[in-house]
Amino acid sequence: MDRSRLERRLRTSGVLVLAGLAVELATLFSSRPTAFLLFIFPGSVLLLIGIVMFLLSLLTAEENTKPE
Amino acid sequence: MVTWTSLIVAIIAISIVLVSLIVVRPSITVGKGGKILAFVSLLVFPALSGGAGISEHMERSKRTEFCLSCHTMADHGKSLHVDDPSFLAAAHYQNNRVPRDHACFTCHTDYTMFGGFKAKLRGLRHVYVQYLGKVPDQIALYSPYNNRECLHCHQGARSFEEGATHNAEPGRLEQIKVNNLSCNSAGCHETVHGIDKLGDAKFWNEVREDGPK
């Protein structure tokens, strides 16, 4: 994988993780059931997608840099 | 003093700073140090934040104020303050037989997300009904109340094991213990929340450290 593509993927996963963290922070101070649900969805889901995307970008980067 | 919530906020804040660095300048991940930074920023800290957040929300959802935050549960909250010892929930709440800040969860341990898969689905349905559906006039348990919830505390207690009514006939105590004879049977502890009797009830003014409620 070329460097710019990898950086683009890192940036996308970073944005997803940031969005998840923002939701988590916003719901952390509320003791209402809706806050809990918002924390799970979209909060945790965004975090999870961001993390998985980061791991996938690492895997594909590794594959593409293996010697022939 | 450092509280658990402030610790979680600190973890989230650090995560936000680290992830922002990667988002603004992804080129810093070229070197070995940058790769480690990306790993910590995009995996370790977010996972830590998510886990700590879930743990905090799960603990918070066991609190009485969480359960009573839905308008639907207002009468159940009110029933805890009835000035009549025959109201089972009120007697438990007012005499600290259950922790007041975890009053609902102590007696309903298998409810919504703390129960099985079906209970979790019901919990989601409750949220749907609360905001988009029609709340039923009368709220009832999905299945008869299980004595197991009472026995968490009462089993082994002298007042329960040697209680005259519990031993009024041979085998009755055993029937109660195996849930064949409900603690809430007619003539026993039948008034639990007594929602239908709240209209005529007198209420106890809870005295708290910060003054009467």
Interface residues (C-beta under 8 A of the other chain):
Chain A: R3 L6 E7 R8 L10 R11 S13 G14 V15 V17 L18 G20 L21 A22 E24 L25 T27 L28 F29 S31 R32 P33 T34 A35 F36 L37 F39 I40 G43 S44 L47 L48 G50 I51 F54 L55
Chain B: T5 I8 V9 I12 S15 I16 V19 S20 I22 V23 P26 S27 T29 V30 A38 S41 L42 L43 P46 A47 S49 G50 G53 I54 E56 H57 R60 S61 R63 E65 F66 S69 C70 L124 H126 V127 Q130 Y131
